Amino acid sequence: MTTDFKRLGKRGSYRLGKLRAQGIKTAGPPPPFQPSFARSYRRGPASAWLLGLLAGALVIWWGAALGWWFLPFAVGLAAGLANRIAGWRPKIALPAVALTAAAGWGIALLWQVVHDHQPDGAVARVIAALGGLPAYAATGVLATLLVAVAQALAGYWLGRALTPWPAD
């Protein structure tokens, strides 16, 4: 029993070297490390992405006018599906999707103030009070925009997860 403790950690103590004799090959050296900034990413045209994000903001605005609060998630999902094909990096696509969601709901909130001639503070205070938050204008606007951004980012990540990698 004491000899087992003396063998711990020493080369060849458990006859693991005989695996090669049984026909199992040793693993080759690992591939060289390639940092993420050195990898080549296929990128779609920037104009197509900008048009898509603008269309997404308009869809979110239209949905907010109809009371469809879930459209930031759907726009984020569509952006995630399209992003896998276009090949944009997440560090570029995530802020763009977040800005799209915030712009869509921001336009909707601004539209209520401008088109309906309601005081902007009153609209935001009502939104905050309905959400159970303190009845401050900034709280209502920020909470609304943050919920839209969170929905869009969750949809984006789901879209990226559902889309397979393009074939090289």
N, C-alpha and C positions, 0 to 999 in steps of 0.2 A: 504494500500500500504506500509506503513512503517513497518507493521508487517512482510511482506515478507522479507525485508532486515534483520530483526532481526533473522529470521529462517535460513538464509544462513549458510551452513557449520555445522549445528547442527544435531545430530543423530535423525533419524526418521522424519525429517522435510518434506520430500516429499513422505512418505509412501512407500518407497522402500522395507520395510520389509514384505509387504504383498505378494511379489512375491512367497515366500515359501508357503504361504497358497494356492496359485493357482496351486501348483503341480510342481513348478520348484525347483529342488534340488540345494543345494549349492555345489560349486566346492570343491573337496577335496584338501588336501595339494599338493603343486607342488612336482614333483619327485626330489629326491636329486640331487644336482649338481655333475656332473662327469666330471672332466677336460679332455681335449683332449688327454693328455699323458697317462691317465689311461684307455682309451678305447682300446679294443682289435681290431686290424686291421689284416685282413688276408693278408698275403704277399706271393706272388708267389716266386719261387726260383730266387735267384739273378743271377744265370747263364743264365736263360731264358731272364731276363731283359737286361743283358749285351749283349747277342747275338742280341736281338731285337734292342737295341740302336746302336750297331755296324752295323747291317743291314740297319738301318735308315740312318746312316752317309754315307754308301756306295750308297744307293739309291739317297740321295741328291747330292752326288758327280757325280753320273752317270747322273742325271737330269741336273746338272749344265753344264756338258760337252755337253749335247744335247740342251741347251738353255731353259730348263724348269725351270724357276725361281720360280714356285709355289710349288715345291715339299717339301720344308720345312713345309708348311702348311699341306700337305697331310700326312707327317710323324708325325707331331704333332697330327693330328686328329686320326691317327691309335694308337698312344701312349695313347691318352686320352680314346679311346674306350677300349684298353687293360688294362689301369690302373684301371678302375672301376671294372673289373673282378679280377685283381690281388690284388687290395686293397692297393697299395702303397700310402703313404701320399703325398699330393701335395708339401710339403716342401722338399721332397726327389726327387719326379718325375719332378718337374719344372726345377731345375738346370740340371738334367740329360737330359731332352729334349732340353734345351737351349744349353748345351754342344754338343749334337748330331748335332744340326743345325749348330753351329759354326764350328764344326769339318768337317762336310760335305762340307761346302762352303770353309773352310780353305784349305782342301785337293785340292779342285778344283782350287783355286787360286795358290796354291803351284805347282800343276801339270802344269799349264801354264808356270811357271818360269822354272821348271826342265825339263819337256818333250820338250817344244818348244824352250828352250834355249833363252828365252827372259829375259832381265834384269828385276828384280823384281820391281824396282821403276817405270819403264816405264809402266808396266802392271797396277799397282795400280794407277798411275797418269791418265792413259786413263780411267780407271773405274770411278775415281773421276770426271774427266772432263765430261764424258758422263752423270753422275748423276747430273751435275750442281753444284758440290762442288768445293772448292779450289783444284787445281791440285797438291796435296801432296800425297805421297804414303800412308802414315798412314791414311789419311782421307778416301781414297778410300777403303782400306782394312776394316777399322772399320765400315764404312757405309754399306758395303756389308754384313759383319757379323751381324751387328745389325738388318738389314732388315730380314735376315734369321732367327735370334733368335725371332724377333717379330712375324713373320709368324708362326713359330713352336709353340710358346706359345699360340697364338690365336687359332690355330688348336687343341692344347691340351685341352684348356678350352671348346671349342665347343664339342670335343669328350666326355669330362666328363659330359657336360650338356645333351648330347643326350642319354647317356647310363643310364638306370635305376639302382638303387641300387640293389645289389644281395640280394636274399632272405636269411634270417638268418635260 
